[in-house]
């Protein structure tokens, strides 16, 4: 027995015990442990994806792909992947999801239109390779992303032009005869376009984690599908600062039992890395290890029901730090952890996110100088090192900013801030450009 298969079995055992222990299902399906039919991880990338530019300083920058590629080359992951370069003519499948009007208006956009079609084509090629058994799973390093695109916008929606993953799901059904598709969306933002595409469709189970009050303002758990699709749309609401453990629990408690009753034929992932710690546009705290763990949970579903077939599509994931577009080190590291897990089954170790970044969020337990106790904010020393303190709601909105003058009155009674009950975060912005994130509850 290899180390890989040993640790994988242990992981599956733990997962089974977790679900059974919660009483969510009576027993694991007899199909558990089914071996993947094929091996190998495909990688989809084309330099044409760099040609699409929204603006020079836009966070959805071509640099994102270059950083990911460079990291994969450094770690050897790139060399271990199967490079997939066979696309599929996508027009008829695009029109399964989008109107002719939308398609025409996107194609009228110079550069962006053709690049967006190339991205869809490349994704369909990866689906075809997984369906044909050439590979077991694949990652598609594509731009532009897709999960906010609606059927008839005729334009950009949240940096998206075509609903790549929805088109991929339809292609898998029509051209590859897969009946049931599971789409997992772990991007920080809700996959509103994907939800809309399949809201009344019981053949696609959509599972998405987000803060519903964050952009685009959708993703409430009460939205469960309609008509025949009732129960096939699952929104898991998260809080700002959600950790690896918070995500693992939602996957164990909600996604895995849902997959057990759905029994998908193919798993697709809307793989946004803006749920990573310190993302420019996200406020979750997933790390490399967290992304790796969620990847393994998705792979376990694919191994159990789909002979390992899983295709992951890049969505969001931006530079590190809140204030400016800069290093994409965290994006590259989390993408590497995800793809290395697809390759090896192995849980990837934690990585150093911040060696080239400006701001360093740390929890209060790492920082004895600033902490909250009994609804009071204490700053033990070195107040002059603090530039400002922001109080943020769980959805990431700043509700109060305190500068040096108000910090002179220590401790600060957080109970007097006229805030509603709930979970909040303090962001202590230090003059050395570190940022300390401290959660508290009122
Ligand atoms: Zn996003």
Boltz pocket constraint, residues with backbone or C-beta under 6 A from the ligand:
constraints:
  - pocket:
      binder: B
      contacts: [[A, 187], [A, 188], [A, 189], [A, 272], [A, 274], [A, 315], [A, 316], [A, 317]]
      max_distance: 6.0
